[in-house]
């Protein structure tokens, strides 16, 4: 995909998105996956609120 981008300038992954959210947690954090899933769900709900 990086070769395609270098040749054409077309961003096929992020598609020129103005924002990017990356949810991460420490590898040893017991509930890290659950917390990041909850965080992304709230971000998705809040994003639709901002759009209106």
PyMOL Python script that loads the backbone (N, CA, C, O; Angstrom):
from pymol import cmd

cmd.read_pdbstr("""\
ATOM      1  N   UNK A   1       0.805  -1.182   0.000  1.00  0.00           N
ATOM      2  CA  UNK A   1       0.000   0.000   0.000  1.00  0.00           C
ATOM      3  C   UNK A   1       0.856   1.256   0.000  1.00  0.00           C
ATOM      4  O   UNK A   1       0.482   2.278  -0.575  1.00  0.00           O
ATOM      5  N   UNK A   2       2.007   1.166   0.652  1.00  0.00           N
ATOM      6  CA  UNK A   2       2.873   2.347   0.657  1.00  0.00           C
ATOM      7  C   UNK A   2       3.433   2.617  -0.739  1.00  0.00           C
ATOM      8  O   UNK A   2       3.618   3.775  -1.114  1.00  0.00           O
ATOM      9  N   UNK A   3       3.706   1.564  -1.512  1.00  0.00           N
ATOM     10  CA  UNK A   3       4.160   1.773  -2.896  1.00  0.00           C
ATOM     11  C   UNK A   3       3.072   2.449  -3.729  1.00  0.00           C
ATOM     12  O   UNK A   3       3.355   3.345  -4.524  1.00  0.00           O
ATOM     13  N   UNK A   4       1.832   2.014  -3.540  1.00  0.00           N
ATOM     14  CA  UNK A   4       0.699   2.628  -4.255  1.00  0.00           C
ATOM     15  C   UNK A   4       0.596   4.110  -3.909  1.00  0.00           C
ATOM     16  O   UNK A   4       0.354   4.941  -4.785  1.00  0.00           O
ATOM     17  N   UNK A   5       0.779   4.438  -2.635  1.00  0.00           N
ATOM     18  CA  UNK A   5       0.704   5.836  -2.212  1.00  0.00           C
ATOM     19  C   UNK A   5       1.841   6.650  -2.828  1.00  0.00           C
ATOM     20  O   UNK A   5       1.630   7.774  -3.283  1.00  0.00           O
ATOM     21  N   UNK A   6       3.029   6.085  -2.840  1.00  0.00           N
ATOM     22  CA  UNK A   6       4.176   6.809  -3.410  1.00  0.00           C
ATOM     23  C   UNK A   6       4.014   7.045  -4.909  1.00  0.00           C
ATOM     24  O   UNK A   6       4.434   8.079  -5.428  1.00  0.00           O
ATOM     25  N   UNK A   7       3.410   6.090  -5.597  1.00  0.00           N
ATOM     26  CA  UNK A   7       3.246   6.219  -7.047  1.00  0.00           C
ATOM     27  C   UNK A   7       2.077   7.134  -7.423  1.00  0.00           C
ATOM     28  O   UNK A   7       2.187   7.921  -8.363  1.00  0.00           O
ATOM     29  N   UNK A   8       0.965   7.036  -6.697  1.00  0.00           N
ATOM     30  CA  UNK A   8      -0.240   7.760  -7.094  1.00  0.00           C
ATOM     31  C   UNK A   8      -0.605   8.916  -6.174  1.00  0.00           C
ATOM     32  O   UNK A   8      -1.328   9.822  -6.588  1.00  0.00           O
ATOM     33  N   UNK A   9      -0.120   8.906  -4.933  1.00  0.00           N
ATOM     34  CA  UNK A   9      -0.499   9.928  -3.969  1.00  0.00           C
ATOM     35  C   UNK A   9      -1.880   9.690  -3.377  1.00  0.00           C
ATOM     36  O   UNK A   9      -2.390  10.527  -2.632  1.00  0.00           O
ATOM     37  N   UNK A  10      -2.493   8.543  -3.706  1.00  0.00           N
ATOM     38  CA  UNK A  10      -3.830   8.216  -3.209  1.00  0.00           C
ATOM     39  C   UNK A  10      -3.725   7.502  -1.866  1.00  0.00           C
ATOM     40  O   UNK A  10      -3.074   6.464  -1.753  1.00  0.00           O
ATOM     41  N   UNK A  11      -4.367   8.066  -0.856  1.00  0.00           N
ATOM     42  CA  UNK A  11      -4.352   7.497   0.483  1.00  0.00           C
ATOM     43  C   UNK A  11      -5.514   6.522   0.605  1.00  0.00           C
ATOM     44  O   UNK A  11      -6.657   6.942   0.787  1.00  0.00           O
ATOM     45  N   UNK A  12      -5.233   5.215   0.505  1.00  0.00           N
ATOM     46  CA  UNK A  12      -6.297   4.205   0.515  1.00  0.00           C
ATOM     47  C   UNK A  12      -6.603   3.695   1.922  1.00  0.00           C
ATOM     48  O   UNK A  12      -7.549   2.927   2.098  1.00  0.00           O
ATOM     49  N   UNK A  13      -5.838   4.095   2.913  1.00  0.00           N
ATOM     50  CA  UNK A  13      -6.084   3.642   4.279  1.00  0.00           C
ATOM     51  C   UNK A  13      -6.898   4.677   5.049  1.00  0.00           C
ATOM     52  O   UNK A  13      -7.999   4.381   5.514  1.00  0.00           O
ATOM     53  N   UNK A  14      -6.367   5.877   5.185  1.00  0.00           N
ATOM     54  CA  UNK A  14      -7.064   6.911   5.949  1.00  0.00           C
ATOM     55  C   UNK A  14      -7.957   7.788   5.075  1.00  0.00           C
ATOM     56  O   UNK A  14      -8.802   8.516   5.595  1.00  0.00           O
ATOM     57  N   UNK A  15      -7.784   7.728   3.772  1.00  0.00           N
ATOM     58  CA  UNK A  15      -8.605   8.466   2.807  1.00  0.00           C
ATOM     59  C   UNK A  15      -8.700   9.954   3.144  1.00  0.00           C
ATOM     60  O   UNK A  15      -9.782  10.540   3.133  1.00  0.00           O
ATOM     61  N   UNK A  16      -7.537  10.555   3.443  1.00  0.00           N
ATOM     62  CA  UNK A  16      -7.419  11.992   3.706  1.00  0.00           C
ATOM     63  C   UNK A  16      -8.287  12.473   4.870  1.00  0.00           C
ATOM     64  O   UNK A  16      -8.774  13.603   4.861  1.00  0.00           O
ATOM     65  N   UNK A  17      -8.473  11.630   5.848  1.00  0.00           N
ATOM     66  CA  UNK A  17      -9.267  12.002   7.010  1.00  0.00           C
ATOM     67  C   UNK A  17      -8.579  13.121   7.797  1.00  0.00           C
ATOM     68  O   UNK A  17      -7.355  13.112   7.929  1.00  0.00           O
ATOM     69  N   UNK A  18      -9.335  14.074   8.314  1.00  0.00           N
ATOM     70  CA  UNK A  18      -8.719  15.166   9.065  1.00  0.00           C
ATOM     71  C   UNK A  18      -8.353  14.773  10.501  1.00  0.00           C
ATOM     72  O   UNK A  18      -7.571  15.470  11.148  1.00  0.00           O
ATOM     73  N   UNK A  19      -8.909  13.662  11.006  1.00  0.00           N
ATOM     74  CA  UNK A  19      -8.659  13.248  12.383  1.00  0.00           C
ATOM     75  C   UNK A  19      -8.387  11.750  12.433  1.00  0.00           C
ATOM     76  O   UNK A  19      -8.839  10.978  11.587  1.00  0.00           O
ATOM     77  N   UNK A  20      -7.632  11.373  13.458  1.00  0.00           N
ATOM     78  CA  UNK A  20      -7.317   9.966  13.650  1.00  0.00           C
ATOM     79  C   UNK A  20      -7.261   9.694  15.143  1.00  0.00           C
ATOM     80  O   UNK A  20      -6.527  10.367  15.867  1.00  0.00           O
ATOM     81  N   UNK A  21      -8.024   8.720  15.611  1.00  0.00           N
ATOM     82  CA  UNK A  21      -8.036   8.370  17.029  1.00  0.00           C
ATOM     83  C   UNK A  21      -7.422   6.985  17.186  1.00  0.00           C
ATOM     84  O   UNK A  21      -7.839   6.029  16.533  1.00  0.00           O
ATOM     85  N   UNK A  22      -6.437   6.893  18.050  1.00  0.00           N
ATOM     86  CA  UNK A  22      -5.776   5.626  18.335  1.00  0.00           C
ATOM     87  C   UNK A  22      -5.896   5.364  19.832  1.00  0.00           C
ATOM     88  O   UNK A  22      -5.345   6.107  20.644  1.00  0.00           O
ATOM     89  N   UNK A  23      -6.612   4.313  20.191  1.00  0.00           N
ATOM     90  CA  UNK A  23      -6.791   3.969  21.607  1.00  0.00           C
ATOM     91  C   UNK A  23      -5.803   2.879  21.973  1.00  0.00           C
ATOM     92  O   UNK A  23      -5.796   1.805  21.370  1.00  0.00           O
ATOM     93  N   UNK A  24      -4.973   3.157  22.958  1.00  0.00           N
ATOM     94  CA  UNK A  24      -3.961   2.197  23.383  1.00  0.00           C
ATOM     95  C   UNK A  24      -3.988   2.073  24.907  1.00  0.00           C
ATOM     96  O   UNK A  24      -4.518   2.937  25.605  1.00  0.00           O
ATOM     97  N   UNK A  25      -3.418   1.003  25.400  1.00  0.00           N
ATOM     98  CA  UNK A  25      -3.259   0.836  26.839  1.00  0.00           C
ATOM     99  C   UNK A  25      -1.976   0.047  27.089  1.00  0.00           C
ATOM    100  O   UNK A  25      -1.415  -0.567  26.181  1.00  0.00           O
ATOM    101  N   UNK A  26      -1.539   0.079  28.317  1.00  0.00           N
ATOM    102  CA  UNK A  26      -0.354  -0.665  28.705  1.00  0.00           C
ATOM    103  C   UNK A  26      -0.611  -2.162  28.540  1.00  0.00           C
ATOM    104  O   UNK A  26      -1.706  -2.634  28.844  1.00  0.00           O
ATOM    105  N   UNK A  27       0.362  -2.898  28.073  1.00  0.00           N
ATOM    106  CA  UNK A  27       0.217  -4.332  27.832  1.00  0.00           C
ATOM    107  C   UNK A  27      -0.144  -5.104  29.097  1.00  0.00           C
ATOM    108  O   UNK A  27      -0.862  -6.101  29.023  1.00  0.00           O
ATOM    109  N   UNK A  28       0.334  -4.670  30.234  1.00  0.00           N
ATOM    110  CA  UNK A  28       0.099  -5.373  31.490  1.00  0.00           C
ATOM    111  C   UNK A  28      -1.167  -4.925  32.211  1.00  0.00           C
ATOM    112  O   UNK A  28      -1.475  -5.445  33.283  1.00  0.00           O
ATOM    113  N   UNK A  29      -1.904  -3.976  31.647  1.00  0.00           N
ATOM    114  CA  UNK A  29      -3.138  -3.495  32.270  1.00  0.00           C
ATOM    115  C   UNK A  29      -4.241  -4.522  32.032  1.00  0.00           C
ATOM    116  O   UNK A  29      -4.574  -4.815  30.884  1.00  0.00           O
ATOM    117  N   UNK A  30      -4.806  -5.069  33.098  1.00  0.00           N
ATOM    118  CA  UNK A  30      -5.751  -6.179  33.021  1.00  0.00           C
ATOM    119  C   UNK A  30      -6.976  -5.875  32.159  1.00  0.00           C
ATOM    120  O   UNK A  30      -7.388  -6.709  31.353  1.00  0.00           O
ATOM    121  N   UNK A  31      -7.549  -4.703  32.322  1.00  0.00           N
ATOM    122  CA  UNK A  31      -8.778  -4.363  31.607  1.00  0.00           C
ATOM    123  C   UNK A  31      -8.531  -3.353  30.484  1.00  0.00           C
ATOM    124  O   UNK A  31      -9.432  -2.599  30.116  1.00  0.00           O
ATOM    125  N   UNK A  32      -7.341  -3.340  29.955  1.00  0.00           N
ATOM    126  CA  UNK A  32      -6.985  -2.382  28.912  1.00  0.00           C
ATOM    127  C   UNK A  32      -7.835  -2.498  27.658  1.00  0.00           C
ATOM    128  O   UNK A  32      -8.266  -1.484  27.108  1.00  0.00           O
ATOM    129  N   UNK A  33      -8.080  -3.702  27.204  1.00  0.00           N
ATOM    130  CA  UNK A  33      -8.891  -3.901  25.995  1.00  0.00           C
ATOM    131  C   UNK A  33     -10.320  -3.416  26.217  1.00  0.00           C
ATOM    132  O   UNK A  33     -10.894  -2.750  25.356  1.00  0.00           O
ATOM    133  N   UNK A  34     -10.888  -3.747  27.361  1.00  0.00           N
ATOM    134  CA  UNK A  34     -12.251  -3.303  27.670  1.00  0.00           C
ATOM    135  C   UNK A  34     -12.326  -1.781  27.730  1.00  0.00           C
ATOM    136  O   UNK A  34     -13.244  -1.180  27.173  1.00  0.00           O
ATOM    137  N   UNK A  35     -11.369  -1.163  28.401  1.00  0.00           N
ATOM    138  CA  UNK A  35     -11.374   0.294  28.520  1.00  0.00           C
ATOM    139  C   UNK A  35     -11.241   0.979  27.162  1.00  0.00           C
ATOM    140  O   UNK A  35     -11.918   1.974  26.905  1.00  0.00           O
ATOM    141  N   UNK A  36     -10.383   0.462  26.297  1.00  0.00           N
ATOM    142  CA  UNK A  36     -10.240   1.090  24.986  1.00  0.00           C
ATOM    143  C   UNK A  36     -11.498   0.898  24.146  1.00  0.00           C
ATOM    144  O   UNK A  36     -11.870   1.795  23.391  1.00  0.00           O
ATOM    145  N   UNK A  37     -12.156  -0.245  24.260  1.00  0.00           N
ATOM    146  CA  UNK A  37     -13.417  -0.445  23.540  1.00  0.00           C
ATOM    147  C   UNK A  37     -14.487   0.529  24.017  1.00  0.00           C
ATOM    148  O   UNK A  37     -15.207   1.104  23.201  1.00  0.00           O
ATOM    149  N   UNK A  38     -14.599   0.720  25.327  1.00  0.00           N
ATOM    150  CA  UNK A  38     -15.558   1.680  25.871  1.00  0.00           C
ATOM    151  C   UNK A  38     -15.226   3.097  25.409  1.00  0.00           C
ATOM    152  O   UNK A  38     -16.114   3.866  25.040  1.00  0.00           O
ATOM    153  N   UNK A  39     -13.950   3.427  25.436  1.00  0.00           N
ATOM    154  CA  UNK A  39     -13.525   4.763  25.021  1.00  0.00           C
ATOM    155  C   UNK A  39     -13.869   5.021  23.565  1.00  0.00           C
ATOM    156  O   UNK A  39     -14.367   6.096  23.228  1.00  0.00           O
ATOM    157  N   UNK A  40     -13.612   4.055  22.698  1.00  0.00           N
ATOM    158  CA  UNK A  40     -13.928   4.238  21.275  1.00  0.00           C
ATOM    159  C   UNK A  40     -15.437   4.318  21.043  1.00  0.00           C
ATOM    160  O   UNK A  40     -15.887   5.043  20.155  1.00  0.00           O
ATOM    161  N   UNK A  41     -16.218   3.585  21.826  1.00  0.00           N
ATOM    162  CA  UNK A  41     -17.678   3.662  21.699  1.00  0.00           C
ATOM    163  C   UNK A  41     -18.165   5.062  22.070  1.00  0.00           C
ATOM    164  O   UNK A  41     -19.004   5.631  21.372  1.00  0.00           O
ATOM    165  N   UNK A  42     -17.648   5.615  23.156  1.00  0.00           N
ATOM    166  CA  UNK A  42     -18.018   6.978  23.544  1.00  0.00           C
ATOM    167  C   UNK A  42     -17.556   7.990  22.505  1.00  0.00           C
ATOM    168  O   UNK A  42     -18.280   8.940  22.207  1.00  0.00           O
ATOM    169  N   UNK A  43     -16.382   7.807  21.957  1.00  0.00           N
ATOM    170  CA  UNK A  43     -15.887   8.719  20.922  1.00  0.00           C
ATOM    171  C   UNK A  43     -16.786   8.676  19.692  1.00  0.00           C
ATOM    172  O   UNK A  43     -17.058   9.712  19.085  1.00  0.00           O
ATOM    173  N   UNK A  44     -17.245   7.489  19.323  1.00  0.00           N
ATOM    174  CA  UNK A  44     -18.138   7.354  18.173  1.00  0.00           C
ATOM    175  C   UNK A  44     -19.467   8.065  18.435  1.00  0.00           C
ATOM    176  O   UNK A  44     -19.987   8.751  17.555  1.00  0.00           O
ATOM    177  N   UNK A  45     -20.012   7.904  19.627  1.00  0.00           N
ATOM    178  CA  UNK A  45     -21.257   8.596  19.971  1.00  0.00           C
ATOM    179  C   UNK A  45     -21.068  10.102  19.998  1.00  0.00           C
ATOM    180  O   UNK A  45     -21.916  10.842  19.498  1.00  0.00           O
ATOM    181  N   UNK A  46     -19.983  10.559  20.566  1.00  0.00           N
ATOM    182  CA  UNK A  46     -19.728  11.995  20.658  1.00  0.00           C
ATOM    183  C   UNK A  46     -19.471  12.607  19.285  1.00  0.00           C
ATOM    184  O   UNK A  46     -19.861  13.746  19.030  1.00  0.00           O
ATOM    185  N   UNK A  47     -18.823  11.862  18.409  1.00  0.00           N
ATOM    186  CA  UNK A  47     -18.554  12.362  17.060  1.00  0.00           C
ATOM    187  C   UNK A  47     -19.848  12.646  16.306  1.00  0.00           C
ATOM    188  O   UNK A  47     -19.943  13.650  15.600  1.00  0.00           O
ATOM    189  N   UNK A  48     -20.841  11.780  16.447  1.00  0.00           N
ATOM    190  CA  UNK A  48     -22.111  12.022  15.767  1.00  0.00           C
ATOM    191  C   UNK A  48     -22.830  13.221  16.380  1.00  0.00           C
ATOM    192  O   UNK A  48     -23.568  13.915  15.682  1.00  0.00           O
ATOM    193  N   UNK A  49     -22.627  13.473  17.665  1.00  0.00           N
ATOM    194  CA  UNK A  49     -23.206  14.642  18.321  1.00  0.00           C
ATOM    195  C   UNK A  49     -22.587  15.921  17.766  1.00  0.00           C
ATOM    196  O   UNK A  49     -23.296  16.904  17.551  1.00  0.00           O
ATOM    197  N   UNK A  50     -21.287  15.920  17.532  1.00  0.00           N
ATOM    198  CA  UNK A  50     -20.592  17.102  17.015  1.00  0.00           C
ATOM    199  C   UNK A  50     -20.964  17.414  15.575  1.00  0.00           C
ATOM    200  O   UNK A  50     -20.905  18.567  15.148  1.00  0.00           O
ATOM    201  N   UNK A  51     -21.346  16.394  14.835  1.00  0.00           N
ATOM    202  CA  UNK A  51     -21.663  16.565  13.419  1.00  0.00           C
ATOM    203  C   UNK A  51     -22.929  17.386  13.206  1.00  0.00           C
ATOM    204  O   UNK A  51     -23.056  18.073  12.193  1.00  0.00           O
ATOM    205  N   UNK A  52     -23.870  17.323  14.154  1.00  0.00           N
ATOM    206  CA  UNK A  52     -25.146  18.030  13.994  1.00  0.00           C
ATOM    207  C   UNK A  52     -25.056  19.471  14.347  1.00  0.00           C
ATOM    208  O   UNK A  52     -26.051  20.191  14.262  1.00  0.00           O
TER     209      UNK A  52
END
""", "prot")
cmd.dss("prot")
cmd.show_as("cartoon", "prot")
cmd.util.cbc("prot")
cmd.orient("prot")
